C-alpha cells in the first residue's frame, strides 16, 4: 500500500506543513519536519496527531 511507504509518509508531512504555514519548507525547517514525521509514525499515522504536532512546532 502506498501509505506504508516512507516516501508517502514524508510527502504527507511536507504537504501539510506547506499548507499550514502557507509557504514551502526551507533547510531551517528540516528538524521540525523530522520531528513531526517521527511523531506521525509514533501515533500509528493518526492525522489528528500530525496536525497537533505541527501546531506545537
Phi and psi restraints in degrees (range 20) as a CNS / XPLOR table:
assign (resid 1 and name C) (resid 2 and name N)
       (resid 2 and name CA) (resid 2 and name C) 1.0 -59.0 20.0 2
assign (resid 2 and name N) (resid 2 and name CA)
       (resid 2 and name C) (resid 3 and name N) 1.0 -41.1 20.0 2
assign (resid 2 and name C) (resid 3 and name N)
       (resid 3 and name CA) (resid 3 and name C) 1.0 -61.9 20.0 2
assign (resid 3 and name N) (resid 3 and name CA)
       (resid 3 and name C) (resid 4 and name N) 1.0 -20.6 20.0 2
assign (resid 3 and name C) (resid 4 and name N)
       (resid 4 and name CA) (resid 4 and name C) 1.0 -82.4 20.0 2
assign (resid 4 and name N) (resid 4 and name CA)
       (resid 4 and name C) (resid 5 and name N) 1.0 -8.6 20.0 2
assign (resid 4 and name C) (resid 5 and name N)
       (resid 5 and name CA) (resid 5 and name C) 1.0 -83.3 20.0 2
assign (resid 5 and name N) (resid 5 and name CA)
       (resid 5 and name C) (resid 6 and name N) 1.0 141.6 20.0 2
assign (resid 5 and name C) (resid 6 and name N)
       (resid 6 and name CA) (resid 6 and name C) 1.0 -58.4 20.0 2
assign (resid 6 and name N) (resid 6 and name CA)
       (resid 6 and name C) (resid 7 and name N) 1.0 -34.3 20.0 2
assign (resid 6 and name C) (resid 7 and name N)
       (resid 7 and name CA) (resid 7 and name C) 1.0 -63.7 20.0 2
assign (resid 7 and name N) (resid 7 and name CA)
       (resid 7 and name C) (resid 8 and name N) 1.0 -41.9 20.0 2
assign (resid 7 and name C) (resid 8 and name N)
       (resid 8 and name CA) (resid 8 and name C) 1.0 -67.1 20.0 2
assign (resid 8 and name N) (resid 8 and name CA)
       (resid 8 and name C) (resid 9 and name N) 1.0 -43.5 20.0 2
assign (resid 8 and name C) (resid 9 and name N)
       (resid 9 and name CA) (resid 9 and name C) 1.0 -61.4 20.0 2
assign (resid 9 and name N) (resid 9 and name CA)
       (resid 9 and name C) (resid 10 and name N) 1.0 -44.0 20.0 2
assign (resid 9 and name C) (resid 10 and name N)
       (resid 10 and name CA) (resid 10 and name C) 1.0 -63.0 20.0 2
assign (resid 10 and name N) (resid 10 and name CA)
       (resid 10 and name C) (resid 11 and name N) 1.0 -41.3 20.0 2
assign (resid 10 and name C) (resid 11 and name N)
       (resid 11 and name CA) (resid 11 and name C) 1.0 -62.9 20.0 2
assign (resid 11 and name N) (resid 11 and name CA)
       (resid 11 and name C) (resid 12 and name N) 1.0 -42.8 20.0 2
assign (resid 11 and name C) (resid 12 and name N)
       (resid 12 and name CA) (resid 12 and name C) 1.0 -59.7 20.0 2
assign (resid 12 and name N) (resid 12 and name CA)
       (resid 12 and name C) (resid 13 and name N) 1.0 -45.8 20.0 2
assign (resid 12 and name C) (resid 13 and name N)
       (resid 13 and name CA) (resid 13 and name C) 1.0 -63.1 20.0 2
assign (resid 13 and name N) (resid 13 and name CA)
       (resid 13 and name C) (resid 14 and name N) 1.0 -46.4 20.0 2
assign (resid 13 and name C) (resid 14 and name N)
       (resid 14 and name CA) (resid 14 and name C) 1.0 -63.4 20.0 2
assign (resid 14 and name N) (resid 14 and name CA)
       (resid 14 and name C) (resid 15 and name N) 1.0 -42.9 20.0 2
assign (resid 14 and name C) (resid 15 and name N)
       (resid 15 and name CA) (resid 15 and name C) 1.0 -66.1 20.0 2
assign (resid 15 and name N) (resid 15 and name CA)
       (resid 15 and name C) (resid 16 and name N) 1.0 -41.0 20.0 2
assign (resid 15 and name C) (resid 16 and name N)
       (resid 16 and name CA) (resid 16 and name C) 1.0 -67.4 20.0 2
assign (resid 16 and name N) (resid 16 and name CA)
       (resid 16 and name C) (resid 17 and name N) 1.0 -39.0 20.0 2
assign (resid 16 and name C) (resid 17 and name N)
       (resid 17 and name CA) (resid 17 and name C) 1.0 -57.6 20.0 2
assign (resid 17 and name N) (resid 17 and name CA)
       (resid 17 and name C) (resid 18 and name N) 1.0 -49.2 20.0 2
assign (resid 17 and name C) (resid 18 and name N)
       (resid 18 and name CA) (resid 18 and name C) 1.0 -61.0 20.0 2
assign (resid 18 and name N) (resid 18 and name CA)
       (resid 18 and name C) (resid 19 and name N) 1.0 -43.2 20.0 2
assign (resid 18 and name C) (resid 19 and name N)
       (resid 19 and name CA) (resid 19 and name C) 1.0 -66.1 20.0 2
assign (resid 19 and name N) (resid 19 and name CA)
       (resid 19 and name C) (resid 20 and name N) 1.0 -47.0 20.0 2
assign (resid 19 and name C) (resid 20 and name N)
       (resid 20 and name CA) (resid 20 and name C) 1.0 -65.9 20.0 2
assign (resid 20 and name N) (resid 20 and name CA)
       (resid 20 and name C) (resid 21 and name N) 1.0 -38.6 20.0 2
assign (resid 20 and name C) (resid 21 and name N)
       (resid 21 and name CA) (resid 21 and name C) 1.0 -93.8 20.0 2
assign (resid 21 and name N) (resid 21 and name CA)
       (resid 21 and name C) (resid 22 and name N) 1.0 -12.3 20.0 2
assign (resid 21 and name C) (resid 22 and name N)
       (resid 22 and name CA) (resid 22 and name C) 1.0 70.2 20.0 2
assign (resid 22 and name N) (resid 22 and name CA)
       (resid 22 and name C) (resid 23 and name N) 1.0 26.7 20.0 2
assign (resid 22 and name C) (resid 23 and name N)
       (resid 23 and name CA) (resid 23 and name C) 1.0 -158.6 20.0 2
assign (resid 23 and name N) (resid 23 and name CA)
       (resid 23 and name C) (resid 24 and name N) 1.0 160.3 20.0 2
assign (resid 23 and name C) (resid 24 and name N)
       (resid 24 and name CA) (resid 24 and name C) 1.0 -74.4 20.0 2
assign (resid 24 and name N) (resid 24 and name CA)
       (resid 24 and name C) (resid 25 and name N) 1.0 158.8 20.0 2
assign (resid 24 and name C) (resid 25 and name N)
       (resid 25 and name CA) (resid 25 and name C) 1.0 -71.6 20.0 2
assign (resid 25 and name N) (resid 25 and name CA)
       (resid 25 and name C) (resid 26 and name N) 1.0 155.7 20.0 2
assign (resid 25 and name C) (resid 26 and name N)
       (resid 26 and name CA) (resid 26 and name C) 1.0 -121.2 20.0 2
assign (resid 26 and name N) (resid 26 and name CA)
       (resid 26 and name C) (resid 27 and name N) 1.0 169.8 20.0 2
assign (resid 26 and name C) (resid 27 and name N)
       (resid 27 and name CA) (resid 27 and name C) 1.0 -56.9 20.0 2
assign (resid 27 and name N) (resid 27 and name CA)
       (resid 27 and name C) (resid 28 and name N) 1.0 -29.9 20.0 2
assign (resid 27 and name C) (resid 28 and name N)
       (resid 28 and name CA) (resid 28 and name C) 1.0 -67.4 20.0 2
assign (resid 28 and name N) (resid 28 and name CA)
       (resid 28 and name C) (resid 29 and name N) 1.0 -18.9 20.0 2
assign (resid 28 and name C) (resid 29 and name N)
       (resid 29 and name CA) (resid 29 and name C) 1.0 -88.4 20.0 2
assign (resid 29 and name N) (resid 29 and name CA)
       (resid 29 and name C) (resid 30 and name N) 1.0 -2.3 20.0 2
assign (resid 29 and name C) (resid 30 and name N)
       (resid 30 and name CA) (resid 30 and name C) 1.0 -56.2 20.0 2
assign (resid 30 and name N) (resid 30 and name CA)
       (resid 30 and name C) (resid 31 and name N) 1.0 -47.1 20.0 2
assign (resid 30 and name C) (resid 31 and name N)
       (resid 31 and name CA) (resid 31 and name C) 1.0 -65.8 20.0 2
assign (resid 31 and name N) (resid 31 and name CA)
       (resid 31 and name C) (resid 32 and name N) 1.0 -35.9 20.0 2
assign (resid 31 and name C) (resid 32 and name N)
       (resid 32 and name CA) (resid 32 and name C) 1.0 -63.7 20.0 2
assign (resid 32 and name N) (resid 32 and name CA)
       (resid 32 and name C) (resid 33 and name N) 1.0 -44.4 20.0 2
assign (resid 32 and name C) (resid 33 and name N)
       (resid 33 and name CA) (resid 33 and name C) 1.0 -64.7 20.0 2
assign (resid 33 and name N) (resid 33 and name CA)
       (resid 33 and name C) (resid 34 and name N) 1.0 -41.0 20.0 2
assign (resid 33 and name C) (resid 34 and name N)
       (resid 34 and name CA) (resid 34 and name C) 1.0 -64.2 20.0 2
assign (resid 34 and name N) (resid 34 and name CA)
       (resid 34 and name C) (resid 35 and name N) 1.0 -44.3 20.0 2
assign (resid 34 and name C) (resid 35 and name N)
       (resid 35 and name CA) (resid 35 and name C) 1.0 -65.2 20.0 2
assign (resid 35 and name N) (resid 35 and name CA)
       (resid 35 and name C) (resid 36 and name N) 1.0 -40.5 20.0 2
assign (resid 35 and name C) (resid 36 and name N)
       (resid 36 and name CA) (resid 36 and name C) 1.0 -64.5 20.0 2
assign (resid 36 and name N) (resid 36 and name CA)
       (resid 36 and name C) (resid 37 and name N) 1.0 -42.4 20.0 2
assign (resid 36 and name C) (resid 37 and name N)
       (resid 37 and name CA) (resid 37 and name C) 1.0 -63.3 20.0 2
assign (resid 37 and name N) (resid 37 and name CA)
       (resid 37 and name C) (resid 38 and name N) 1.0 -41.9 20.0 2
assign (resid 37 and name C) (resid 38 and name N)
       (resid 38 and name CA) (resid 38 and name C) 1.0 -61.4 20.0 2
assign (resid 38 and name N) (resid 38 and name CA)
       (resid 38 and name C) (resid 39 and name N) 1.0 -43.1 20.0 2
assign (resid 38 and name C) (resid 39 and name N)
       (resid 39 and name CA) (resid 39 and name C) 1.0 -63.9 20.0 2
assign (resid 39 and name N) (resid 39 and name CA)
       (resid 39 and name C) (resid 40 and name N) 1.0 -42.6 20.0 2
assign (resid 39 and name C) (resid 40 and name N)
       (resid 40 and name CA) (resid 40 and name C) 1.0 -60.2 20.0 2
assign (resid 40 and name N) (resid 40 and name CA)
       (resid 40 and name C) (resid 41 and name N) 1.0 -46.2 20.0 2
assign (resid 40 and name C) (resid 41 and name N)
       (resid 41 and name CA) (resid 41 and name C) 1.0 -65.1 20.0 2
assign (resid 41 and name N) (resid 41 and name CA)
       (resid 41 and name C) (resid 42 and name N) 1.0 -41.9 20.0 2
assign (resid 41 and name C) (resid 42 and name N)
       (resid 42 and name CA) (resid 42 and name C) 1.0 -64.9 20.0 2
assign (resid 42 and name N) (resid 42 and name CA)
       (resid 42 and name C) (resid 43 and name N) 1.0 -23.1 20.0 2
assign (resid 42 and name C) (resid 43 and name N)
       (resid 43 and name CA) (resid 43 and name C) 1.0 -90.5 20.0 2
assign (resid 43 and name N) (resid 43 and name CA)
       (resid 43 and name C) (resid 44 and name N) 1.0 10.0 20.0 2
assign (resid 43 and name C) (resid 44 and name N)
       (resid 44 and name CA) (resid 44 and name C) 1.0 63.6 20.0 2
assign (resid 44 and name N) (resid 44 and name CA)
       (resid 44 and name C) (resid 45 and name N) 1.0 34.3 20.0 2
assign (resid 44 and name C) (resid 45 and name N)
       (resid 45 and name CA) (resid 45 and name C) 1.0 66.8 20.0 2
assign (resid 45 and name N) (resid 45 and name CA)
       (resid 45 and name C) (resid 46 and name N) 1.0 37.4 20.0 2
assign (resid 45 and name C) (resid 46 and name N)
       (resid 46 and name CA) (resid 46 and name C) 1.0 -81.0 20.0 2
assign (resid 46 and name N) (resid 46 and name CA)
       (resid 46 and name C) (resid 47 and name N) 1.0 122.6 20.0 2
assign (resid 46 and name C) (resid 47 and name N)
       (resid 47 and name CA) (resid 47 and name C) 1.0 -61.4 20.0 2
assign (resid 47 and name N) (resid 47 and name CA)
       (resid 47 and name C) (resid 48 and name N) 1.0 -38.0 20.0 2
assign (resid 47 and name C) (resid 48 and name N)
       (resid 48 and name CA) (resid 48 and name C) 1.0 -58.5 20.0 2
assign (resid 48 and name N) (resid 48 and name CA)
       (resid 48 and name C) (resid 49 and name N) 1.0 -43.4 20.0 2
assign (resid 48 and name C) (resid 49 and name N)
       (resid 49 and name CA) (resid 49 and name C) 1.0 -66.7 20.0 2
assign (resid 49 and name N) (resid 49 and name CA)
       (resid 49 and name C) (resid 50 and name N) 1.0 -34.3 20.0 2
assign (resid 49 and name C) (resid 50 and name N)
       (resid 50 and name CA) (resid 50 and name C) 1.0 -62.5 20.0 2
assign (resid 50 and name N) (resid 50 and name CA)
       (resid 50 and name C) (resid 51 and name N) 1.0 -46.3 20.0 2
assign (resid 50 and name C) (resid 51 and name N)
       (resid 51 and name CA) (resid 51 and name C) 1.0 -63.8 20.0 2
assign (resid 51 and name N) (resid 51 and name CA)
       (resid 51 and name C) (resid 52 and name N) 1.0 -43.1 20.0 2
assign (resid 51 and name C) (resid 52 and name N)
       (resid 52 and name CA) (resid 52 and name C) 1.0 -62.1 20.0 2
assign (resid 52 and name N) (resid 52 and name CA)
       (resid 52 and name C) (resid 53 and name N) 1.0 -42.3 20.0 2
assign (resid 52 and name C) (resid 53 and name N)
       (resid 53 and name CA) (resid 53 and name C) 1.0 -60.7 20.0 2
assign (resid 53 and name N) (resid 53 and name CA)
       (resid 53 and name C) (resid 54 and name N) 1.0 -41.2 20.0 2
assign (resid 53 and name C) (resid 54 and name N)
       (resid 54 and name CA) (resid 54 and name C) 1.0 -67.7 20.0 2
assign (resid 54 and name N) (resid 54 and name CA)
       (resid 54 and name C) (resid 55 and name N) 1.0 -39.6 20.0 2
assign (resid 54 and name C) (resid 55 and name N)
       (resid 55 and name CA) (resid 55 and name C) 1.0 -63.8 20.0 2
assign (resid 55 and name N) (resid 55 and name CA)
       (resid 55 and name C) (resid 56 and name N) 1.0 -38.0 20.0 2
assign (resid 55 and name C) (resid 56 and name N)
       (resid 56 and name CA) (resid 56 and name C) 1.0 -75.3 20.0 2
assign (resid 56 and name N) (resid 56 and name CA)
       (resid 56 and name C) (resid 57 and name N) 1.0 -17.0 20.0 2
